Amino acid sequence: PDGTVVTSEQSGLNQAISKALNREVTLAATDQGHVAGVQSSVPASWTATAEEYWPDIEGLDYRDTVTDFALPKGTFFDCATVHLLTTATLNRLRDFYPQGRFEVQRFRPNIVVELASAEKGFMENAWIGHTLVLGEVVRLHITGLCPRCVMTTLPQGDLPRDPGILRTAAQHNQANVGVYAAVVRGGTIRRGDPVRLE
């Protein structure tokens, strides 16, 4: 939180992370695991849960509570290996809440798809179950909606704290911003690569 950079080789790492998180945590080295085509430093048999705080915002399924969910086995991903977001979704959210700063970094997607002619709407919601082809090689299977949490409201760099960000997503798209995807065929993608839905 204070900008301190640490590495796994650093002595006192567990104490530093525990202090920053205000709870005891341990970063442990393990044998390499392999899960669904993703190389991981976590053994495939390892299972963990994460907890998520839901603020008291109308439109959320859970309000002012903490929920737990299982992480995909053998990984450190919350729900999927890829989070994809379209500019159409950001444009639509800006229409609903013009004073909010719906910047990409609030949502931390792996991939942003820029749609033609400043389209507005939650376009990627309709992509679930389909395959997205990026460039000539990369293929992603769109697996589900990406529900957002309080992290999107926190200050980051010059972005201020803004509960209206999550409130707007909750009121207009059940708190979803973007979609999750699984890698069907990996490869290199570059800014400006064509994208098509199959």
TAURQUI-V867786 format. One record per pair of residues at least 12 apart in sequence whose C-alpha atoms are under 10 Angstrom apart, sorted by the first residue. I is the first residue (numbers start at 1). J is the second residue. D is the distance in whole Angstrom. If there is no record, write none. Layout:
# TAURQUI-V867786
I,J,D
I,J,D
This chain:
# TAURQUI-V867786
1,17,10
1,20,7
1,21,9
2,20,8
4,16,9
4,20,10
8,27,8
8,28,9
8,29,9
13,25,10
13,26,8
13,27,8
14,26,5
14,27,6
14,28,9
28,41,10
28,42,9
29,41,8
29,42,8
30,42,6
30,43,7
31,43,6
31,44,10
32,44,8
32,74,10
33,45,8
33,46,9
33,73,10
33,74,7
33,75,8
34,73,10
34,74,7
34,75,9
35,72,9
35,73,8
35,74,6
35,75,7
36,73,10
36,74,10
36,75,10
36,81,10
36,182,9
36,183,9
36,184,10
37,182,10
37,183,8
37,184,9
37,185,9
37,186,9
38,74,10
38,75,8
38,81,8
38,182,10
38,183,9
39,74,10
39,75,9
40,74,7
40,75,6
40,76,8
41,74,8
41,75,8
41,76,9
42,73,9
42,74,5
42,75,6
42,76,8
43,73,9
43,74,5
43,75,8
44,72,10
44,73,6
44,74,4
44,75,8
45,73,7
45,74,6
45,75,10
46,71,10
46,72,9
46,73,6
46,74,5
46,75,8
47,70,7
47,71,7
47,72,7
47,73,5
47,74,6
47,75,8
47,76,10
48,69,9
48,70,6
48,71,6
48,72,8
48,73,8
48,74,8
48,75,9
48,76,9
49,68,6
49,69,5
49,70,4
49,71,5
49,72,9
49,73,10
49,76,10
49,78,9
50,67,8
50,68,6
50,69,6
50,70,6
50,71,7
50,76,10
50,77,10
50,78,8
51,66,6
51,67,5
51,68,4
51,69,6
51,70,9
51,78,10
52,65,8
52,66,5
52,67,5
52,68,6
52,69,8
52,148,10
52,149,7
52,150,8
52,151,9
53,65,6
53,66,4
53,67,7
53,68,9
53,149,7
53,150,7
53,151,9
54,66,6
54,67,8
54,148,9
54,149,6
54,150,6
54,151,10
54,166,10
55,149,8
55,150,7
55,163,9
55,166,9
55,167,9
56,167,9
57,163,9
57,164,9
57,166,8
57,167,6
57,168,10
57,170,8
57,171,9
57,175,10
58,167,7
58,168,10
58,170,7
58,171,7
58,174,10
59,166,10
59,167,8
59,168,9
59,169,9
59,170,5
59,171,5
59,172,8
59,173,9
59,174,6
59,175,8
60,147,10
60,148,10
60,149,10
60,166,9
60,167,8
60,169,9
60,170,6
60,171,8
60,173,10
60,174,6
60,175,7
60,176,10
61,170,9
61,174,8
61,175,9
79,143,10
79,144,10
79,146,9
79,147,10
79,180,8
79,181,9
80,142,10
80,143,8
80,144,9
80,146,9
80,179,9
80,180,6
80,181,6
80,182,7
80,183,9
81,110,9
81,180,8
81,181,7
81,182,6
81,183,7
82,109,8
82,110,6
82,111,8
82,140,9
82,141,10
82,142,9
82,143,10
82,179,8
82,180,6
82,181,5
82,182,6
82,183,8
83,107,9
83,108,8
83,109,5
83,110,5
83,111,7
83,112,9
83,142,9
83,144,10
83,145,9
83,146,7
83,177,9
83,178,7
83,179,6
83,180,5
83,181,6
83,182,9
84,107,10
84,108,9
84,109,5
84,110,6
84,111,5
84,112,6
84,113,7
84,124,8
84,140,10
84,142,9
84,145,10
84,146,9
84,177,9
84,178,6
84,179,5
84,180,6
84,181,7
85,104,9
85,107,9
85,108,9
85,109,6
85,110,8
85,111,6
85,112,5
85,113,6
85,114,9
85,122,9
85,123,9
85,124,7
85,125,10
85,146,9
85,177,7
85,178,4
85,179,7
85,180,9
86,104,10
86,109,10
86,111,8
86,112,5
86,113,5
86,114,6
86,115,7
86,119,9
86,120,9
86,121,9
86,122,8
86,123,7
86,124,7
86,177,9
86,178,7
86,179,9
87,103,10
87,104,9
87,112,7
87,113,6
87,114,5
87,115,6
87,116,9
87,118,8
87,119,8
87,120,8
87,121,9
87,122,9
87,123,9
87,124,10
87,178,10
88,113,9
88,114,7
88,115,7
88,116,9
88,117,9
88,118,7
88,119,5
88,120,4
88,121,5
88,122,6
88,123,7
88,124,9
89,102,10
89,114,10
89,115,10
89,119,9
89,120,6
89,121,5
89,122,5
89,123,7
89,124,8
89,125,9
89,169,10
89,173,10
89,176,10
89,177,7
89,178,7
90,102,6
90,103,8
90,104,8
90,119,10
90,120,8
90,121,8
90,122,9
90,177,8
90,178,9
91,118,7
91,119,7
91,120,5
91,121,7
91,122,9
92,118,10
92,119,8
92,120,5
92,121,5
92,122,7
92,123,10
92,169,10
92,172,9
93,120,9
93,121,8
93,122,9
93,165,8
93,168,7
93,169,7
93,172,8
93,173,9
93,177,9
94,120,9
94,165,9
94,168,9
95,120,9
95,121,10
96,168,7
96,169,9
96,171,10
96,172,8
97,164,8
97,165,8
97,167,10
97,168,7
97,169,10
99,162,10
99,164,9
99,165,10
100,159,10
100,160,9
100,162,7
100,163,9
100,164,7
100,165,6
100,168,9
101,159,7
101,160,9
101,162,8
101,164,10
101,165,8
102,152,9
102,159,9
102,165,7
103,152,10
103,159,8
105,152,9
105,156,8
105,157,10
105,159,9
106,151,8
106,152,5
106,153,8
106,154,8
106,155,9
106,156,8
106,159,8
106,165,9
107,146,10
107,148,8
107,149,10
107,151,8
107,152,6
107,153,10
107,177,8
107,178,9
108,152,9
109,146,10
109,177,10
109,178,8
109,179,9
109,180,9
110,180,10
111,178,10
111,189,10
111,191,10
112,178,9
112,191,9
113,134,10
113,191,9
113,192,9
113,193,10
113,194,9
113,195,8
114,191,10
114,192,9
114,194,10
114,195,9
115,195,9
121,173,10
122,172,10
122,173,8
122,176,9
122,177,8
122,178,8
122,179,10
123,178,9
124,142,9
124,144,10
124,145,8
124,177,9
124,178,6
124,179,7
124,180,10
125,142,9
125,144,8
125,145,7
125,146,9
125,173,9
125,176,9
125,177,9
125,178,7
125,179,7
126,142,10
126,144,10
126,145,10
126,179,10
127,141,9
127,142,6
127,143,9
127,144,9
127,145,9
127,179,8
127,197,8
127,198,9
128,141,8
128,142,5
128,143,6
128,144,6
128,145,8
128,179,8
128,180,9
128,181,9
129,141,7
129,142,6
129,143,6
129,144,8
129,181,9
129,198,10
130,142,6
130,143,8
130,181,10
130,197,7
130,198,6
131,143,9
131,181,9
131,182,9
131,183,10
131,184,8
131,196,9
131,197,6
131,198,5
132,181,9
132,183,10
132,184,10
132,195,7
132,196,6
132,197,5
132,198,6
133,184,10
133,185,9
133,193,10
133,194,8
133,195,6
133,196,5
133,197,6
133,198,7
134,186,10
134,187,9
134,188,9
134,189,7
134,190,9
134,192,10
134,193,6
134,194,6
134,195,5
134,196,7
134,197,9
135,187,9
135,188,8
135,189,6
135,190,8
135,191,10
135,192,9
135,193,5
135,194,5
135,195,6
135,196,9
136,187,9
136,188,9
136,189,9
136,193,8
136,194,8
136,195,9
137,185,7
137,186,7
137,187,6
137,188,8
137,189,8
138,183,8
138,184,8
138,185,5
138,186,5
138,187,5
138,188,7
138,189,7
138,195,10
139,181,10
139,182,9
139,183,6
139,184,5
139,185,5
139,186,7
139,187,9
139,195,10
139,196,10
139,197,10
139,198,10
140,180,9
140,181,6
140,182,6
140,183,5
140,184,5
140,185,7
140,186,8
140,197,10
141,180,9
141,181,5
141,182,5
141,183,6
141,184,6
141,185,9
141,197,10
141,198,10
142,179,7
142,180,6
142,181,4
142,182,7
142,183,9
142,184,10
142,197,10
143,179,7
143,180,6
143,181,5
143,182,7
144,176,10
144,178,9
144,179,6
144,180,5
144,181,7
144,182,10
145,173,10
145,174,10
145,175,10
145,176,6
145,177,7
145,178,6
145,179,4
145,180,6
145,181,9
146,174,10
146,175,8
146,176,5
146,177,6
146,178,5
146,179,5
146,180,6
146,181,10
147,166,10
147,169,9
147,170,9
147,173,9
147,174,8
147,175,5
147,176,4
147,177,6
147,178,8
147,179,8
147,180,9
148,165,10
148,166,7
148,169,8
148,170,9
148,174,9
148,175,6
148,176,6
148,177,6
148,178,9
149,166,7
149,169,10
149,170,10
149,175,8
149,176,9
150,162,10
150,163,8
150,165,9
150,166,7
150,167,10
151,163,10
151,166,9
152,164,10
152,165,7
152,166,7
153,165,6
153,166,6
153,167,9
